[in-house]
């Protein structure tokens, strides 16, 4: 049986360090299985958040060898066969509670600031298939917050005061692009959402376990809408002329 050399971060908000473990590796084993082995056989007080073990609840987010990933979706064999040590640590963008568990409550506070779905009065919920497909991709988000963790604005610059992050750009896009929504969230994106902070590195797209094209299909279109609304001189001229013609 193969054996994995693992380093798991242990500690809390006051500090901590990596601790080494050796874990037997069976066929098909994922990193979350290794955490369960450590809990069961070595350290019963190891704190790990998880729920479904099917990559659909988003609970078991962590950083595996420096990359944000779902532990239940990260297989062990590749690391072990290549002789790599496996380092598991909590998400860096959020405060640590204990061991691999972080406090992601900030995200839920951000969600409350976004104007909810606002349909037309007496709307007929019948629309074209392409309109459904356009926003359906965004509904796949499982709120694992891996995209939030890898975002340099939130992780490196800690600008949670000014930027809502990729996950909530996706949420805004799902509303702004809905064919029946009448809300206007562009001012929010410009002033409080911080859409201008994103410099299109696509790192959020790379770590998304649901393969949502966060940058290309959500953030860039939202940036374009904000630019058209507030910075396009041609659009501004015609809006001014339209206002004058109606006086």
trRosetta pair geometry for C-beta under 8 A, 3 or more apart (Angstrom, degrees):
i j d omega theta_ij theta_ji phi_ij phi_ji
1 24 5.1 16 136 -161 133 107
1 25 6.9 164 170 58 87 56
1 26 7.0 -29 -145 -84 112 63
2 24 7.4 125 83 -163 50 57
2 25 4.2 -37 88 60 101 113
2 77 7.5 99 59 -122 163 68
2 80 4.9 87 161 153 135 143
2 81 7.6 -47 -125 -68 153 64
3 22 5.5 6 175 -177 116 100
3 23 6.9 152 -161 75 66 36
3 24 5.7 -41 -104 -101 73 51
3 25 6.5 -180 -100 3 17 91
3 80 7.5 163 78 -144 26 124
4 22 7.1 160 78 -156 50 50
4 23 4.7 -19 58 63 102 92
4 24 7.8 164 14 -109 81 2
4 25 5.0 93 -30 -53 102 117
4 34 6.4 -54 68 -115 148 137
4 76 5.8 -75 -72 -169 145 120
4 79 6.9 49 -132 99 111 114
4 80 5.1 -82 -91 -87 83 111
4 86 5.8 -9 179 13 119 125
5 20 7.2 -20 -172 -160 83 102
5 22 6.2 -22 -102 -104 56 73
5 85 4.6 -58 99 -115 108 82
5 86 7.1 147 85 19 55 73
6 20 7.0 144 84 -155 51 53
6 21 4.7 -22 70 65 103 91
6 22 7.3 167 22 -92 84 23
6 23 5.6 22 -3 2 131 116
6 34 6.2 157 -77 166 159 138
6 38 7.8 -106 89 -65 146 131
6 85 7.0 163 -95 -172 23 75
6 86 4.8 -26 -109 70 77 95
6 87 7.5 155 -163 -86 58 31
6 88 6.8 -2 -169 3 106 106
7 18 4.1 13 176 -179 110 126
7 19 7.0 153 -154 68 62 29
7 20 5.5 -30 -97 -94 73 64
7 21 7.7 164 -88 19 26 74
7 85 6.3 40 -8 159 103 117
7 86 7.3 -177 27 91 67 47
7 87 4.5 -13 66 -111 107 77
7 88 7.2 172 88 25 56 63
8 18 6.7 138 66 -151 24 71
8 19 5.8 -31 64 59 78 83
8 21 6.3 9 3 5 112 122
8 35 7.4 130 -117 -108 141 83
8 38 6.7 46 -7 -138 162 176
8 46 7.1 3 136 -140 149 128
8 87 7.9 178 -76 -156 33 48
8 88 5.0 -8 -112 64 73 103
8 89 7.7 167 -159 -75 42 53
8 99 7.5 7 153 -163 105 102
8 100 7.3 -57 -169 -53 99 113
9 16 6.0 89 175 114 85 126
9 17 7.3 -142 -142 131 68 16
9 18 5.5 -47 -89 -91 59 64
9 19 7.8 125 -124 11 15 75
9 87 8.0 57 -38 180 88 86
9 88 6.9 -129 8 101 81 59
9 89 4.0 64 -13 -119 135 80
9 90 6.2 -102 77 -3 136 80
9 99 6.7 147 100 -159 72 54
9 100 6.9 122 65 -76 93 71
10 16 5.4 -153 100 -170 45 121
10 17 6.8 -15 58 65 80 54
10 18 7.5 107 13 -135 77 19
10 19 4.9 12 3 -4 127 122
10 43 7.8 -93 -102 -173 135 161
10 46 7.3 -79 -105 -116 102 81
10 99 5.5 -16 -124 -109 54 86
11 14 7.4 -132 177 69 99 67
11 15 5.6 -89 -168 122 137 37
11 16 1.3 -113 -35 -70 147 130
11 17 6.5 100 -50 4 126 45
11 96 7.0 24 98 141 89 152
11 98 7.6 -154 105 -149 32 51
11 99 6.9 130 38 -83 40 43
12 15 7.6 9 63 44 58 35
12 16 6.5 120 9 -52 39 117
12 96 6.1 175 -167 121 35 108
12 97 6.9 -44 -142 146 84 30
12 98 4.9 -17 -99 -101 91 66
12 99 7.7 -15 -74 -25 63 50
13 95 6.2 9 -108 -180 110 100
13 96 5.3 177 -80 75 58 85
13 97 7.2 -1 -43 -110 97 23
16 96 7.6 -119 9 141 131 161
16 99 7.7 175 -149 -95 165 44
18 87 6.7 -41 -125 -140 139 100
18 89 7.4 -62 -89 -80 95 105
19 43 8.0 91 100 -59 148 156
21 38 5.6 -18 -153 -106 169 116
21 42 6.3 156 -130 77 120 172
21 43 7.9 -95 -88 -2 134 118
23 34 4.7 69 147 -143 168 97
23 37 5.3 112 -144 89 110 143
23 38 6.7 -58 -88 -57 119 87
24 37 7.4 -156 46 -157 76 155
25 29 5.2 -148 -157 50 71 146
25 34 7.8 -15 -96 -84 81 106
25 76 5.0 -151 -135 121 120 137
25 77 6.8 150 160 -85 133 59
25 80 5.3 -108 11 -53 170 167
26 29 4.9 110 60 -46 69 117
26 33 7.9 -95 46 146 100 149
27 77 7.5 27 -131 -74 50 129
28 75 7.5 -77 -156 -132 33 108
29 33 4.6 -119 -157 74 84 147
29 34 6.8 88 161 -50 117 83
29 75 7.2 108 84 -156 48 68
29 76 4.6 -20 96 24 97 131
29 77 7.3 124 51 -44 82 79
30 33 5.2 109 55 1 62 101
30 34 7.7 -120 107 -3 41 87
30 71 6.6 120 142 151 103 62
30 72 5.5 68 118 -155 152 34
30 73 6.7 55 -146 -11 140 5
30 74 5.8 111 -163 69 91 51
30 75 5.5 -62 -102 -98 71 45
30 76 6.4 -176 -123 -23 17 87
31 34 5.4 -50 -157 31 42 115
31 35 6.7 44 147 -20 69 99
31 62 7.6 -133 124 61 140 131
31 64 5.8 -101 -85 -103 165 137
31 69 7.8 89 24 103 149 119
31 71 4.1 -107 90 -156 107 82
31 72 7.7 -97 58 -56 79 24
31 74 4.5 7 -4 80 120 109
31 75 7.9 -120 -24 -85 75 4
31 76 6.4 147 -68 -72 56 86
31 86 6.9 -159 -113 171 104 140
31 88 6.3 150 -175 -92 126 131
32 35 5.5 -47 -151 32 39 113
32 36 6.5 40 149 -19 66 102
32 48 7.5 145 -140 167 77 140
32 50 5.9 107 -147 -106 127 151
32 53 6.2 -164 107 -117 152 92
32 60 5.4 -12 -93 -166 124 157
32 71 4.0 116 -61 122 82 105
32 72 4.4 -1 -3 -79 147 65
32 74 8.0 118 -16 46 79 86
33 36 5.6 -54 -151 36 34 112
33 37 6.4 39 148 -23 66 102
33 76 7.4 -87 60 -25 112 131
34 37 5.5 -48 -149 31 35 115
34 38 6.6 36 152 -18 65 101
34 76 6.3 125 -44 -88 123 134
34 86 7.5 49 95 94 174 147
34 88 8.0 169 91 -27 125 150
35 38 5.7 -52 -151 35 34 111
35 39 6.4 35 150 -19 65 105
35 46 6.7 -154 -168 127 84 136
35 48 4.7 105 162 -91 140 163
35 50 7.9 145 84 -27 139 138
35 71 6.4 12 -7 170 134 152
35 88 7.3 -124 -75 128 105 167
35 100 7.3 -55 -127 15 140 159
36 39 5.5 -51 -147 37 34 114
36 40 6.0 28 156 -17 67 111
36 48 7.8 -109 -66 66 59 154
37 40 5.8 -61 -143 41 28 107
37 41 5.7 -14 173 15 67 118
37 42 7.7 38 131 6 69 103
38 41 6.8 -71 -123 53 19 84
38 42 5.0 -50 -155 50 61 115
38 43 5.3 -8 159 39 91 97
38 46 5.5 34 114 -4 112 164
39 42 7.8 -4 -27 53 8 72
39 43 6.5 -53 -101 84 38 67
39 44 5.7 69 -173 -124 65 41
39 46 5.0 -117 -85 52 79 110
39 48 7.0 -99 -56 16 131 123
40 44 7.5 65 -99 -95 17 78
43 46 4.4 81 108 -39 112 103
46 99 5.7 141 -163 -145 61 165
46 100 7.7 30 171 7 89 107
47 97 7.2 -116 139 98 153 97
47 98 4.1 71 23 104 161 105
47 99 3.9 152 51 39 89 121
47 100 6.3 -171 97 40 72 70
47 101 4.7 -71 140 -2 115 119
48 60 7.1 19 171 -129 97 89
48 71 7.7 -58 -163 44 120 166
48 99 6.9 -63 -58 111 59 128
48 100 5.1 19 -106 61 67 128
48 101 6.9 -166 -115 -53 14 90
49 59 5.0 -125 140 170 94 94
49 60 6.4 -167 95 -93 67 48
49 61 7.9 -12 77 37 113 69
49 100 7.1 -142 13 107 77 92
49 101 4.9 108 -31 -110 105 92
50 53 6.4 46 169 -63 122 78
50 57 7.8 103 -173 75 51 132
50 59 5.1 140 -128 102 27 117
50 60 4.1 26 -101 -74 90 107
50 71 7.2 -78 -89 64 120 120
50 72 6.7 123 -142 -50 119 118
51 57 4.1 -101 68 129 122 171
51 59 4.4 104 0 3 99 152
51 60 7.7 -147 16 -34 63 89
52 55 7.6 -99 91 20 114 24
52 56 5.3 -53 90 58 161 90
52 57 4.1 150 1 -19 112 117
52 59 7.4 133 12 17 78 115
52 72 7.6 166 85 101 71 177
53 60 7.6 56 -90 -19 56 147
53 72 4.7 -167 -141 -132 53 137
54 57 7.5 83 53 -9 81 89
54 72 7.0 -36 -11 142 16 143
55 70 5.4 113 -118 111 83 161
55 72 5.6 -155 -60 95 70 108
55 73 4.5 69 -91 -68 124 117
55 142 7.7 159 157 21 57 173
55 209 5.7 -139 -169 162 110 139
56 142 5.8 -153 -168 -119 38 140
57 60 7.8 71 76 -4 102 82
57 142 6.6 108 124 180 6 118
58 61 6.6 3 177 -39 67 108
58 70 7.4 -94 -125 -100 41 116
58 142 3.9 172 -49 128 112 97
58 143 5.0 146 94 81 169 57
58 144 3.3 -134 -146 -75 93 67
58 145 7.2 99 172 4 119 71
58 209 8.0 -178 -101 43 76 133
59 144 7.7 -79 -12 -119 20 75
60 70 5.5 76 81 -163 93 74
60 71 4.3 -97 152 38 118 100
60 72 5.1 100 56 -16 150 97
61 68 6.7 0 -169 -168 99 93
61 69 7.6 165 -144 89 60 25
61 70 6.2 -46 -90 -96 56 59
61 71 7.7 -170 -101 -11 8 84
61 91 5.8 19 126 -56 111 121
61 144 4.8 140 -69 176 119 89
61 145 6.0 -111 -1 63 176 83
61 146 5.5 -154 -134 -68 120 82
61 149 7.1 171 164 -19 130 147
62 68 7.7 179 99 -141 26 55
62 69 6.9 -30 69 66 67 69
62 71 5.3 36 24 -52 120 106
62 88 5.6 18 144 -168 142 91
62 89 6.7 153 -179 76 96 32
62 90 6.2 -71 -132 -113 80 33
62 91 6.7 -117 -123 -46 33 69
62 100 5.3 -24 -105 -161 123 115
63 66 6.0 -2 169 -137 112 14
63 67 6.4 152 -157 67 74 23
63 68 5.5 -41 -97 -84 76 51
63 69 7.2 98 -129 20 31 78
63 88 7.2 150 79 -155 54 44
63 89 4.9 -24 63 67 105 85
63 90 7.1 20 13 97 96 16
63 91 6.4 134 -33 -96 96 41
63 92 6.7 28 -37 -24 148 93
63 149 7.4 -152 -68 156 101 141
64 67 6.0 -35 66 62 70 81
64 69 4.8 -47 21 46 113 127
64 71 7.0 141 -59 -100 123 70
64 74 5.2 132 15 179 171 169
64 86 6.7 -22 -163 -167 94 93
64 87 7.3 145 -160 79 43 56
64 88 5.7 -9 -104 -102 70 74
65 79 7.4 -174 -38 -111 140 126
65 84 7.2 1 -96 160 144 132
65 86 6.4 -76 -50 -140 100 55
65 87 5.4 109 -88 46 51 88
66 87 7.3 40 -31 77 69 120
67 207 7.0 -171 177 -107 89 110
68 91 6.6 45 -117 -115 106 88
68 146 4.1 151 142 -154 123 89
68 149 4.5 141 -100 88 144 129
68 150 5.0 -118 15 -52 136 100
68 207 4.9 36 79 -160 105 149
69 73 6.8 -133 174 73 93 97
69 74 4.8 72 138 -63 137 128
69 146 6.9 67 -79 -124 20 137
69 207 7.0 -119 -78 -154 58 97
69 209 7.8 105 -153 -73 59 108
70 73 4.1 53 80 18 111 110
70 74 6.6 172 83 -20 55 90
70 144 6.1 -68 -77 -142 101 149
70 146 7.3 -78 -46 -55 74 136
70 209 5.3 22 -8 -76 127 153
71 74 5.8 -60 -139 32 33 111
71 88 7.2 47 -105 -138 117 129
73 209 5.9 131 31 -135 171 128
75 78 6.0 84 92 2 100 99
76 79 6.0 -70 -166 42 49 108
76 80 5.8 33 151 -17 85 116
76 86 7.1 -51 -134 -61 81 160
77 80 5.8 -68 -145 43 31 106
77 81 5.7 26 165 -19 72 112
78 81 6.1 -56 -139 37 24 107
78 82 6.4 9 164 -5 60 113
79 82 6.3 -76 -155 45 24 101
79 84 4.4 -93 -163 70 76 112
79 85 7.9 -62 173 93 114 9
79 86 5.0 60 152 -74 160 105
80 83 7.6 39 -180 -73 33 24
80 84 7.4 -88 -67 50 22 73
80 86 7.9 -32 -60 -33 73 118
88 100 6.7 -18 143 -98 105 128
89 92 7.8 36 118 -62 115 85
89 100 7.3 -171 -174 -109 22 80
90 94 7.8 -100 152 70 109 89
90 96 5.4 121 73 -109 160 98
90 99 7.1 137 -54 128 114 40
90 100 5.0 174 -80 -144 81 42
90 101 6.9 -53 -113 40 125 17
90 102 4.9 137 178 -52 121 105
91 94 5.2 31 97 30 116 101
91 102 4.9 -89 49 8 100 159
91 104 7.6 41 59 -78 150 107
91 145 6.9 14 -126 110 166 109
91 146 7.8 -133 -109 -107 120 50
91 149 4.3 -100 -154 -110 108 133
92 149 6.3 107 43 -165 71 94
92 155 5.6 59 95 -149 107 103
93 145 7.9 -141 71 157 127 108
93 148 5.8 -162 97 133 156 82
93 149 4.4 -156 10 -123 121 53
93 150 8.0 -79 -34 -17 132 23
93 151 7.1 55 -103 51 152 84
93 154 4.9 38 -153 127 128 105
93 155 4.4 -71 -84 -91 98 74
94 102 4.1 101 93 158 113 128
94 103 5.8 -158 163 69 107 57
94 104 5.2 -32 -131 -87 165 64
94 106 7.0 -159 -122 24 100 119
94 145 7.5 30 -32 141 138 144
94 148 7.9 47 -46 118 108 120
94 149 7.3 -64 -6 -96 95 89
95 102 6.4 144 80 -163 41 83
95 103 4.5 -11 70 42 98 114
96 101 7.5 98 -163 83 64 55
96 102 5.6 -56 -103 -106 45 76
96 103 7.6 11 76 1 1 86
97 101 4.6 -50 60 108 113 100
97 102 6.2 165 1 -124 87 18
97 103 5.4 117 -54 -49 100 86
98 101 5.4 13 59 50 69 110
103 106 7.6 82 126 -12 86 88
104 107 5.2 -8 164 10 89 120
104 108 7.7 90 122 -14 77 91
104 145 5.4 -161 -143 -3 139 170
104 148 7.9 111 -144 80 108 149
105 108 5.6 -53 -161 34 53 110
105 109 6.6 55 144 -20 75 101
106 109 5.6 -57 -155 35 37 113
106 110 6.5 41 149 -22 69 103
106 160 6.0 -29 178 -165 147 142
107 110 5.6 -52 -153 31 34 114
107 111 6.6 40 150 -25 64 102
107 143 7.2 142 141 -161 145 105
107 145 5.9 -100 -68 -98 157 127
107 148 6.5 -78 -91 -75 120 170
107 165 7.6 -61 -112 54 90 145
107 167 6.7 5 -147 76 120 147
107 168 7.6 -170 -154 -47 79 112
108 111 5.4 -41 -149 26 38 119
108 112 7.2 46 151 -24 60 97
109 112 5.9 -49 -161 24 37 114
109 113 7.5 38 146 -23 62 100
110 113 5.9 -56 -164 24 41 113
110 114 7.5 39 147 -25 67 100
110 164 5.1 141 -168 -143 128 90
110 165 7.3 21 167 28 173 106
110 168 5.4 -95 136 -64 124 158
111 114 6.1 -53 -162 20 41 112
111 168 6.7 -143 -86 -106 62 114
111 171 7.0 -92 -123 178 84 177
113 164 7.6 -139 70 -104 128 125
113 188 7.4 161 144 -160 98 127
113 192 6.9 -123 163 132 139 137
114 164 7.8 91 -65 -149 108 157
114 168 6.5 -159 -55 -166 138 108
114 171 6.0 49 147 118 176 123
114 172 6.0 -130 -139 -81 127 83
114 175 7.4 157 161 9 116 154
114 185 6.9 15 -154 -130 79 139
114 188 7.3 132 -119 143 58 155
115 118 6.6 -29 154 -23 108 122
115 175 7.3 165 87 147 82 157
115 183 4.7 170 119 -161 132 140
115 184 7.9 23 52 59 163 39
115 185 5.4 -152 34 -85 115 100
115 188 6.9 -168 -10 -20 103 157
116 175 7.6 -154 -176 -117 28 142
116 183 7.7 172 81 -64 35 154
117 175 5.8 -140 -89 -124 67 100
117 178 6.8 -6 -131 51 101 167
117 181 5.8 -98 -149 -105 70 107
117 183 7.4 -133 -144 -9 24 130
118 181 5.8 78 57 -157 66 75
118 182 5.2 -90 111 58 100 80
118 183 4.1 114 30 -52 124 95
119 123 4.4 -98 165 8 114 150
119 125 7.8 -33 -141 -81 149 92
119 180 4.8 -1 -131 142 92 109
119 181 6.5 -61 -87 -96 50 44
119 182 6.8 78 -175 1 15 97
120 123 4.0 115 61 -77 87 101
120 180 6.0 -106 6 -168 93 79
120 182 5.5 111 -76 -43 66 126
123 180 5.0 87 -171 -160 149 121
125 180 6.7 -26 -109 -64 66 164
127 131 4.6 -59 139 68 121 146
127 132 6.9 150 88 -46 99 83
127 179 4.6 145 -150 76 158 151
127 180 6.7 -132 -43 -43 140 98
128 131 4.7 99 66 0 81 103
128 132 7.4 -146 103 -4 47 84
128 179 7.5 130 34 -69 82 164
129 132 5.5 -53 -155 34 40 113
129 133 6.3 37 151 -19 71 106
130 133 5.6 -51 -143 38 35 112
130 134 6.4 47 154 -33 64 101
131 134 5.7 -46 -150 22 31 117
131 135 7.3 3 162 4 60 103
131 178 7.8 78 171 -157 101 41
131 179 4.2 0 -166 -36 144 132
132 135 6.9 -81 -162 46 29 88
132 136 5.7 38 153 -43 70 115
133 136 5.4 -48 -132 21 31 120
133 137 7.6 42 172 -27 58 91
134 137 7.6 -65 170 14 23 102
134 177 5.5 -123 133 151 118 126
135 138 5.6 -51 -168 33 59 114
135 139 6.8 63 140 -27 77 101
135 173 7.7 -178 -121 129 80 77
135 174 5.0 102 -160 -145 100 68
135 177 5.3 174 -77 94 98 104
135 178 5.4 37 -73 -85 164 71
136 139 5.6 -54 -157 27 42 115
136 140 7.6 55 148 -34 64 91
137 140 6.1 -44 -172 6 40 115
137 212 5.7 134 160 -130 94 83
137 213 6.9 -13 162 28 148 86
137 217 6.3 -7 89 124 148 159
138 141 6.4 -15 177 -17 54 109
138 170 5.0 172 -144 179 98 89
138 171 7.2 157 171 -87 120 30
138 173 5.7 -168 -94 90 149 102
138 174 3.8 -154 106 -76 144 105
138 212 6.7 87 -104 -146 43 131
138 217 7.8 -149 -61 119 92 116
138 218 6.5 114 -97 -86 114 120
139 174 6.4 120 -59 -133 70 139
140 210 4.3 168 134 174 115 140
140 212 5.9 -179 69 -70 113 107
141 167 6.5 125 -162 -148 141 85
141 170 5.7 125 -61 119 144 147
141 171 7.5 -82 43 -65 160 79
141 210 6.4 -147 -94 39 35 154
141 212 6.3 -7 -73 -35 80 159
142 209 7.1 -40 35 70 128 114
142 210 6.2 151 -6 -45 99 127
143 167 6.6 81 -118 -159 65 138
144 209 6.3 50 9 17 158 123
145 148 4.3 -38 -164 35 81 122
145 149 6.0 89 136 -28 81 93
145 167 6.2 -43 -106 -45 60 151
146 149 5.5 -53 -150 34 35 114
146 150 6.4 21 158 -11 68 107
146 207 4.5 -139 142 136 118 119
146 208 6.8 171 77 -93 117 39
146 209 6.9 97 18 -18 149 94
147 150 6.2 -59 -142 41 30 101
147 151 6.4 47 154 -42 62 102
147 165 7.1 130 114 164 91 100
147 166 4.0 -97 150 79 123 133
147 167 5.5 148 70 -54 118 78
147 204 3.7 55 -151 -155 99 96
147 205 7.8 52 -115 -49 114 30
147 207 6.2 175 -80 74 57 106
147 208 5.9 17 -63 -77 112 88
147 214 6.0 142 -133 -77 149 170
148 151 5.8 -45 -152 11 30 120
148 154 5.7 -40 -177 76 73 165
148 165 4.5 25 -115 -179 87 148
148 166 6.5 -146 -70 42 53 87
148 167 5.4 -33 -50 -6 103 117
149 154 7.6 -88 -104 96 17 122
149 155 6.2 67 178 -81 43 119
149 207 7.8 -97 66 118 98 162
150 155 6.6 -35 -160 -27 11 148
150 203 4.8 -143 142 138 118 111
150 204 6.0 171 76 -88 111 54
150 206 7.6 -120 139 66 164 98
150 207 5.1 145 -15 3 152 150
151 154 4.5 53 85 24 111 104
151 155 5.9 148 75 -7 54 97
151 163 7.8 -158 147 127 138 134
151 165 5.5 -170 21 -137 166 87
151 166 5.7 -171 -74 -12 127 104
151 198 8.0 -58 -149 -107 111 90
151 203 7.1 166 -91 81 41 112
151 204 5.8 20 -74 -72 88 109
152 155 5.9 -63 -119 53 28 98
152 156 4.6 -14 -164 22 72 121
152 157 6.6 59 144 -4 71 98
152 201 6.9 63 -1 12 122 154
152 203 7.3 89 -27 36 91 148
153 156 7.5 -9 -60 50 10 83
153 157 5.4 -39 -151 48 41 122
153 159 5.1 -62 173 48 85 117
153 163 4.7 -15 138 63 137 168
153 165 7.4 -164 77 -95 112 66
153 194 7.4 159 169 137 151 135
153 197 4.8 82 -120 146 147 125
153 198 6.9 -76 -22 -81 141 56
154 157 7.4 -3 -37 59 9 79
154 158 6.9 42 -171 -110 39 31
154 159 6.7 -95 -88 53 44 67
154 160 6.0 66 -132 -72 87 79
154 163 6.5 -127 -63 88 83 117
154 165 5.3 17 -46 -93 142 110
155 158 7.7 -43 143 -65 8 59
159 162 4.6 -46 172 47 105 103
159 163 4.9 58 107 11 106 109
159 194 7.0 161 133 -153 121 163
159 197 6.5 -158 97 -141 150 156
160 163 7.1 -77 -108 58 26 73
162 192 8.0 -133 -147 -157 45 39
162 194 4.5 105 145 -87 73 136
162 197 6.5 120 119 -55 107 144
163 193 7.3 35 -141 158 44 45
163 194 3.5 -102 -93 92 63 149
163 197 4.5 -76 -89 52 128 154
163 198 7.6 137 -148 -48 127 78
164 168 4.0 -85 147 79 116 136
164 169 6.8 147 86 -47 105 68
164 172 7.8 91 87 -26 151 126
164 192 7.7 57 -46 128 108 75
164 193 4.8 -41 0 -146 123 71
164 194 6.4 164 0 39 69 99
165 168 5.6 76 67 22 77 97
165 169 7.1 -130 108 -10 37 93
166 169 5.3 -54 -144 33 36 115
166 170 6.5 40 156 -22 66 100
166 198 7.7 109 -79 -107 78 132
166 204 3.8 160 -82 -151 170 160
166 214 5.0 30 -173 175 117 143
166 215 7.9 -43 -128 -65 118 67
166 218 7.7 99 -165 88 75 135
166 219 6.8 -52 -124 -60 78 125
167 170 5.8 -57 -165 31 32 114
167 171 6.8 30 143 -17 65 104
168 171 4.9 -37 -143 33 50 117
168 172 6.3 54 154 -19 68 97
168 193 7.4 -145 116 -142 114 100
169 172 5.8 -51 -147 38 32 110
169 173 6.2 36 151 -21 63 107
169 193 7.5 117 -88 175 74 120
169 195 7.0 117 -112 -111 111 88
169 198 7.4 25 -73 -44 157 154
169 214 7.0 86 83 -175 115 95
169 218 5.2 116 129 138 94 116
169 219 4.9 20 157 -87 149 81
169 222 6.1 -143 -162 28 95 158
170 173 5.6 -55 -147 36 30 113
170 174 6.5 34 154 -24 64 103
170 212 6.5 32 -123 147 138 149
170 214 5.8 -62 -70 -126 110 88
170 218 4.8 -44 -99 -129 57 166
171 174 5.7 -51 -150 29 32 112
171 175 6.9 21 154 -10 62 106
172 175 5.9 -65 -157 41 34 106
172 176 5.8 25 155 -15 73 113
172 185 5.4 -148 -151 116 107 151
172 188 7.8 -159 -121 93 133 119
172 189 6.4 125 172 -81 161 110
172 193 6.9 27 -57 -130 161 152
172 218 7.8 110 67 -173 80 103
172 222 6.3 65 104 -112 119 143
173 176 5.8 -56 -130 43 31 106
173 177 5.7 10 174 -2 67 118
173 217 7.2 111 164 128 154 72
173 218 3.8 -124 -15 -139 163 85
173 219 7.7 -76 -55 -50 134 35
173 221 6.6 93 -129 72 113 116
173 222 5.7 -96 -81 -52 92 115
174 177 6.8 -61 -131 47 17 97
174 178 6.7 38 155 -48 54 102
174 218 8.0 -17 -37 -116 68 112
175 178 5.7 -40 -151 2 31 118
175 181 5.3 147 -180 -134 68 167
175 183 6.3 -18 156 57 118 131
175 185 6.7 69 93 -9 124 144
176 181 6.9 -111 -107 89 17 141
176 183 7.6 -92 -91 83 59 94
176 185 5.9 -104 -74 42 106 114
176 186 7.9 100 -121 -59 133 77
176 222 6.8 111 51 -103 159 91
176 225 7.0 -162 169 40 144 175
177 221 7.3 34 -73 123 125 148
178 181 4.0 79 72 -12 109 114
184 187 7.0 48 131 6 98 96
185 188 4.7 -51 -167 43 71 121
185 189 5.9 79 134 -29 84 97
185 193 7.6 66 160 -39 100 146
186 189 5.5 -50 -146 34 34 113
186 190 6.3 30 156 -16 65 107
186 225 5.9 -120 -105 131 115 105
186 226 5.5 171 -159 -98 92 69
186 229 4.9 57 160 27 153 169
186 230 7.5 180 153 -29 115 107
187 190 5.8 -57 -147 39 31 109
187 191 5.9 -1 167 6 68 117
188 191 6.6 -72 -132 50 21 89
188 192 5.4 -46 -161 50 64 106
188 193 5.3 70 135 -28 75 110
189 192 7.9 -38 -67 59 8 64
189 193 4.0 -43 -126 52 42 142
189 194 7.9 -96 -176 37 51 28
189 195 4.4 21 170 -25 99 127
189 222 6.0 -146 -145 172 156 114
189 225 7.9 61 60 85 158 107
189 226 5.4 -119 101 -79 123 127
190 193 7.2 40 7 44 23 97
190 195 6.5 -43 -82 32 41 108
190 196 7.2 50 -140 -24 59 108
190 226 5.2 158 -72 -151 96 121
190 229 7.9 -121 -45 82 138 121
190 230 6.0 85 -109 -17 156 160
194 197 4.4 2 164 -1 104 121
194 198 7.9 114 127 -21 83 79
195 198 6.4 -45 -171 18 49 109
195 219 7.3 170 -151 -155 92 79
195 222 5.7 -130 -133 124 141 111
195 223 5.6 -174 157 -89 117 70
195 226 5.6 158 76 -14 146 160
196 223 7.7 119 -89 -127 49 96
196 226 7.7 -125 -57 116 84 150
198 215 8.0 -173 168 -122 131 86
198 219 5.5 -92 120 -168 164 136
198 223 7.3 -116 70 -70 114 124
200 215 5.8 106 -142 -161 71 121
200 219 7.1 178 -95 110 76 129
200 220 6.8 59 -108 -80 119 95
201 204 8.0 101 75 -2 86 77
201 215 7.9 -139 65 -98 39 144
202 205 4.7 -39 -168 33 78 119
202 206 6.3 87 135 -29 81 95
202 214 8.0 148 -140 69 58 92
202 215 4.6 -75 -102 -5 73 161
202 216 7.9 28 -110 -34 109 84
203 206 5.5 -51 -152 30 38 118
203 207 6.8 19 159 -8 68 106
204 207 6.6 -69 -153 41 30 96
204 208 6.7 46 152 -46 65 101
204 214 4.7 -77 112 83 113 152
204 215 6.5 139 59 -50 102 91
205 208 5.8 -43 -151 4 34 119
205 212 7.3 -122 -127 92 72 61
205 213 6.0 20 -131 -143 123 43
205 214 4.7 -153 -77 36 76 92
205 215 4.9 -73 -34 3 126 101
205 216 7.3 50 -92 2 152 88
208 211 6.1 162 102 -70 105 15
208 212 4.9 -105 168 40 156 81
208 214 6.1 159 -51 -26 144 116
212 217 7.5 -115 174 58 76 126
212 218 7.6 22 155 -18 111 129
213 216 4.5 -43 162 54 115 105
213 217 4.2 85 89 0 104 113
213 218 7.5 158 101 -3 65 85
214 217 7.2 -58 -104 52 6 84
214 218 5.3 -44 -161 38 49 124
214 219 6.3 40 147 -14 73 107
215 218 7.3 -19 -57 52 6 81
215 219 5.1 -39 -134 42 45 121
215 220 6.2 55 160 -26 64 100
216 219 8.0 31 -5 47 15 83
216 220 5.8 -12 -138 18 30 132
217 220 7.7 40 -16 42 11 98
217 221 6.8 -7 -179 -3 32 123
218 221 6.7 -79 -156 40 13 102
218 222 6.4 4 160 -13 58 115
219 222 5.8 -63 -149 40 29 110
219 223 6.2 32 155 -22 67 106
220 223 5.6 -51 -146 34 32 114
220 224 6.4 34 155 -21 64 104
221 224 5.5 -53 -148 34 34 114
221 225 6.5 35 154 -20 65 103
222 225 5.7 -51 -149 34 34 112
222 226 6.5 33 154 -17 65 104
223 226 5.9 -57 -150 37 31 109
223 227 6.3 30 153 -18 66 108
224 227 5.7 -55 -146 38 31 111
224 228 6.2 33 155 -20 65 107
225 228 5.7 -52 -145 36 30 112
225 229 6.2 25 157 -17 64 110
226 229 5.8 -60 -146 39 29 109
226 230 6.0 -20 172 20 67 114
226 231 7.7 38 129 5 70 106
227 230 6.9 -80 -131 54 20 79
227 231 4.8 -54 -153 52 63 116
227 232 6.1 84 142 -45 74 90
228 231 7.8 -10 -29 52 11 73
228 232 4.9 3 -134 -10 42 138
228 235 5.5 96 -174 -34 70 169
229 232 7.7 75 11 17 17 103
229 235 7.5 -81 -96 123 20 146
232 235 3.9 51 94 19 120 113
232 236 6.3 169 89 -17 61 85
233 236 5.5 -55 -144 38 32 114
233 237 6.3 39 155 -26 66 102
234 237 5.7 -50 -151 29 31 113
234 238 6.7 22 155 -11 63 105
235 238 6.0 -58 -149 40 32 106
235 239 6.3 33 153 -21 66 108
236 239 5.7 -56 -147 36 30 112
236 240 6.3 33 154 -21 64 106
237 240 5.8 -58 -153 34 29 112
237 241 6.4 26 152 -16 65 107
238 241 5.5 -51 -144 38 35 112
238 242 6.2 40 153 -25 66 104
239 242 5.6 -52 -148 33 31 114
239 243 6.5 32 153 -19 64 103
240 243 5.9 -55 -152 34 31 110
240 244 6.4 28 153 -16 65 107
241 244 5.7 -56 -147 39 33 111
241 245 6.1 32 156 -21 67 108
242 245 5.9 -55 -145 36 28 110
242 246 6.5 16 157 -12 61 112
243 246 6.1 -70 -153 40 28 104
243 247 6.9 38 150 -36 64 101
244 247 5.8 -48 -156 12 36 116
